[in-house]
Amino acid sequence: MKHLIICFLLSGTWLLAQEEADTTFIEDEDLIIEKEEADTTEMEGGEVSAEGAAYGYKGLAWGAAMDQLEVVSTDTSSEESSLTHRTVIGTLGQDSVTYTYHFSDVGFWKVVIDYLGIESKDGIDGFISNFHRIEKALTEKYGPPMRTSQNEMGTDREYLFSNFPKLSRAYFRSSWSADSSSIELMLEAVVPQSEHDPPVFKEASRSIRLYYYNSNYFSTASGDTTKASEVKPLSDVY
């Protein structure tokens, strides 16, 4: 009789332990489902990551029509618009920028981000420092660039011993890849070497631009090229 009671108690204890184990498993399964749902929500939020850049830019998918830009863009101040591109003014991090969205025959394929108001009291070095600042932020998001080129060209040797204003030049470029999409950061700057020189080259190029693009969505209808082009006199061309 004692053996039967002991067996009954052990059997009940085993069943109770099994039920608790099954309950714990169900709870773990629920947690896994909740985590998967959270991950899906995060990806649908439009945060630009490597996967997001492969999809599009800030919620605007590659191949989207121009009218879809108004739905996803938080920057509403339009500066310029045409049949092939639209420019809006906004911010990116700590910088004021313009976003120029380009559309081909098959839809959105490129956005060009121009950094505004970046000036330097340190000559060419200030522009290079800003390039590296933005490059660092992109590296934290997408990893090290796949390709990079850094050329600080200085002054032409032909002008070293002349009285003409001297210029410093820099060309920096870093490139990332996200599946079929690409990300490019480019600095092109021509800066007077001395602030004491007359501001002859005040209008010289000094730009930092960031590109997101997907060449698979670039397509342009070709026109009829069978018609002979009209030859114009050289004086009309130049």
C-alpha positions as CSV (number, residue, x, y, z in Angstrom):
1,M,0.0,0.0,0.0
2,K,2.8,2.4,0.9
3,H,4.5,1.6,-2.5
4,L,1.2,2.6,-4.3
5,I,1.0,5.9,-2.4
6,I,4.6,6.8,-3.2
7,C,4.2,5.9,-6.9
8,F,1.1,8.1,-7.0
9,L,2.8,11.0,-5.4
10,L,5.9,10.7,-7.7
11,S,3.6,10.5,-10.7
12,G,1.7,13.6,-9.7
13,T,4.9,15.5,-9.1
14,W,6.3,14.5,-12.5
15,L,3.0,15.6,-14.2
16,L,3.1,18.9,-12.4
17,A,6.7,19.6,-13.4
18,Q,5.9,18.7,-17.0
19,E,3.0,21.1,-17.0
20,E,5.2,23.9,-15.6
21,A,7.8,23.2,-18.2
22,D,5.2,23.3,-21.0
23,T,3.9,26.6,-19.6
24,T,7.4,28.1,-19.6
25,F,7.9,27.0,-23.2
26,I,4.7,28.7,-24.3
27,E,5.7,31.9,-22.6
28,D,9.1,31.8,-24.4
29,E,7.3,31.3,-27.7
30,D,5.2,34.3,-27.0
31,L,8.3,36.4,-26.3
32,I,9.8,35.2,-29.6
33,I,6.7,36.2,-31.5
34,E,6.7,39.7,-29.8
35,K,10.4,40.2,-30.7
36,E,9.8,39.3,-34.3
37,E,6.9,41.7,-34.5
38,A,9.0,44.5,-32.9
39,D,11.8,43.8,-35.5
40,T,9.2,44.0,-38.3
41,T,7.9,47.3,-37.0
42,E,11.4,48.7,-36.8
43,M,12.1,47.9,-40.4
44,E,8.8,49.4,-41.5
45,G,9.6,52.7,-39.6
46,G,11.7,53.9,-42.5
47,E,15.0,54.4,-40.6
48,V,17.7,54.5,-43.2
49,S,20.0,51.4,-42.6
50,A,21.9,49.3,-45.0
51,E,18.6,47.4,-45.7
52,G,16.8,50.8,-46.0
53,A,19.2,52.2,-48.5
54,A,18.6,49.0,-50.6
55,Y,14.9,49.8,-50.5
56,G,15.0,53.5,-51.1
57,Y,15.7,56.7,-49.1
58,K,13.8,57.8,-46.0
59,G,10.7,55.8,-46.9
60,L,10.6,56.7,-50.6
61,A,11.2,53.5,-52.5
62,W,13.3,53.2,-55.6
63,G,11.0,53.5,-58.6
64,A,8.4,55.5,-56.8
65,A,6.6,58.3,-58.6
66,M,7.2,62.0,-57.9
67,D,3.9,62.5,-56.2
68,Q,4.7,59.9,-53.6
69,L,7.5,62.2,-52.3
70,E,4.9,64.5,-50.7
71,V,3.6,61.5,-48.6
72,V,6.9,60.4,-47.1
73,S,9.0,63.6,-46.9
74,T,9.0,65.6,-43.7
75,D,10.7,68.6,-45.5
76,T,7.9,70.6,-47.1
77,S,9.6,73.7,-48.3
78,S,10.0,73.2,-52.0
79,E,12.8,75.2,-53.7
80,E,12.7,73.9,-57.2
81,S,10.6,71.4,-59.2
82,S,10.5,70.0,-62.7
83,L,9.4,66.9,-64.6
84,T,12.6,65.0,-63.6
85,H,13.5,66.3,-60.2
86,R,12.3,68.1,-57.1
87,T,14.4,70.0,-54.5
88,V,13.3,70.6,-50.9
89,I,15.2,72.3,-48.0
90,G,15.7,70.5,-44.8
91,T,18.2,69.3,-42.2
92,L,20.4,66.2,-41.9
93,G,21.9,65.8,-38.4
94,Q,23.4,69.1,-37.4
95,D,23.6,70.4,-41.0
96,S,21.2,72.4,-43.2
97,V,20.9,70.7,-46.6
98,T,18.9,70.6,-49.8
99,Y,17.5,67.3,-51.0
100,T,17.2,67.0,-54.8
101,Y,15.2,63.9,-55.7
102,H,15.7,62.7,-59.3
103,F,13.1,60.7,-61.3
104,S,13.7,58.7,-64.5
105,D,11.0,57.2,-66.8
106,V,10.7,54.3,-64.3
107,G,10.6,56.5,-61.1
108,F,12.8,57.6,-58.2
109,W,16.5,56.6,-58.7
110,K,18.7,59.2,-57.0
111,V,18.8,61.8,-54.3
112,V,21.6,64.4,-54.1
113,I,22.1,66.0,-50.7
114,D,23.9,69.4,-50.7
115,Y,25.4,70.6,-47.5
116,L,24.7,74.3,-47.1
117,G,26.5,77.0,-45.2
118,I,29.7,75.0,-44.6
119,E,32.4,77.7,-44.5
120,S,35.9,77.5,-43.1
121,K,38.2,80.0,-41.5
122,D,41.0,77.4,-41.7
123,G,41.1,77.3,-45.5
124,I,41.0,74.0,-47.2
125,D,41.6,72.1,-43.9
126,G,38.2,73.2,-42.6
127,F,36.4,71.6,-45.6
128,I,38.4,68.4,-45.2
129,S,37.5,68.3,-41.5
130,N,33.8,68.5,-42.4
131,F,34.1,65.8,-44.9
132,H,35.7,63.5,-42.3
133,R,33.0,64.4,-39.8
134,I,30.2,63.3,-42.2
135,E,32.2,60.3,-43.4
136,K,32.6,59.1,-39.7
137,A,28.8,59.3,-39.3
138,L,28.2,57.2,-42.4
139,T,30.8,54.7,-41.4
140,E,29.1,54.2,-38.0
141,K,25.9,53.4,-39.9
142,Y,27.1,51.5,-43.0
143,G,30.6,50.3,-42.0
144,P,33.9,51.3,-43.5
145,P,33.7,52.6,-47.1
146,M,34.4,50.1,-49.8
147,R,36.4,52.6,-51.8
148,T,38.0,55.9,-50.9
149,S,40.1,58.6,-52.6
150,Q,41.7,61.6,-50.9
151,N,43.6,64.1,-53.0
152,E,44.8,67.4,-51.5
153,M,46.3,68.9,-54.5
154,G,47.6,72.3,-53.1
155,T,48.7,75.0,-55.5
156,D,49.7,74.6,-59.1
157,R,53.4,74.9,-59.4
158,E,53.1,77.3,-62.3
159,Y,51.6,79.9,-59.9
160,L,54.0,79.5,-57.0
161,F,56.3,82.4,-58.0
162,S,53.6,84.7,-59.6
163,N,51.6,87.6,-58.3
164,F,48.3,85.9,-59.2
165,P,46.0,84.8,-56.2
166,K,46.9,81.2,-55.2
167,L,44.4,78.5,-54.6
168,S,44.3,75.3,-52.6
169,R,42.3,72.4,-54.0
170,A,40.9,69.1,-52.6
171,Y,39.0,66.2,-54.0
172,F,37.8,63.6,-51.5
173,R,35.4,60.7,-52.2
174,S,34.2,57.7,-50.2
175,S,31.8,55.0,-51.4
176,W,29.5,52.5,-49.7
177,S,27.3,49.7,-51.2
178,A,23.9,48.4,-50.0
179,D,22.9,45.5,-52.3
180,S,22.0,47.1,-55.6
181,S,22.2,50.6,-54.2
182,S,25.2,52.9,-53.7
183,I,26.1,55.7,-51.3
184,E,28.7,58.4,-52.2
185,L,30.2,61.2,-50.2
186,M,32.1,63.8,-52.2
187,L,34.1,66.9,-51.5
188,E,35.2,69.2,-54.3
189,A,36.8,72.5,-53.0
190,V,38.8,75.3,-54.5
191,V,39.8,77.8,-51.7
192,P,42.0,80.9,-51.8
193,Q,45.2,80.1,-50.1
194,S,45.5,83.5,-48.4
195,E,42.8,85.6,-46.9
196,H,44.8,88.7,-47.7
197,D,44.5,88.1,-51.5
198,P,41.7,90.0,-53.3
199,P,38.5,87.9,-53.4
200,V,38.9,87.1,-57.1
201,F,37.9,83.5,-56.7
202,K,35.1,84.0,-54.2
203,E,32.7,82.1,-56.5
204,A,35.1,79.1,-56.8
205,S,33.5,75.7,-56.2
206,R,33.5,74.4,-52.7
207,S,30.9,71.7,-52.1
208,I,30.2,68.6,-50.0
209,R,27.5,66.3,-51.5
210,L,26.0,63.0,-50.4
211,Y,24.5,60.7,-53.0
212,Y,22.1,57.8,-52.6
213,Y,21.3,56.1,-55.9
214,N,20.1,52.9,-57.6
215,S,21.2,52.7,-61.2
216,N,18.7,49.9,-61.9
217,Y,16.0,52.5,-61.8
218,F,17.6,54.9,-64.2
219,S,16.0,54.7,-67.6
220,T,15.5,57.4,-70.2
221,A,13.5,57.1,-73.4
222,S,15.8,57.6,-76.3
223,G,14.7,60.1,-79.0
224,D,15.0,59.9,-82.7
225,T,18.7,60.4,-83.6
226,T,18.3,59.8,-87.4
227,K,17.9,63.5,-88.2
228,A,21.2,65.2,-89.1
229,S,22.3,67.8,-86.6
230,E,22.6,71.3,-87.7
231,V,26.2,72.5,-87.9
232,K,26.6,75.9,-86.2
233,P,29.4,78.4,-86.8
234,L,32.0,78.4,-84.1
235,S,31.1,82.0,-83.2
236,D,27.5,80.8,-82.3
237,V,28.7,78.0,-80.2
238,Y,31.1,79.9,-78.0
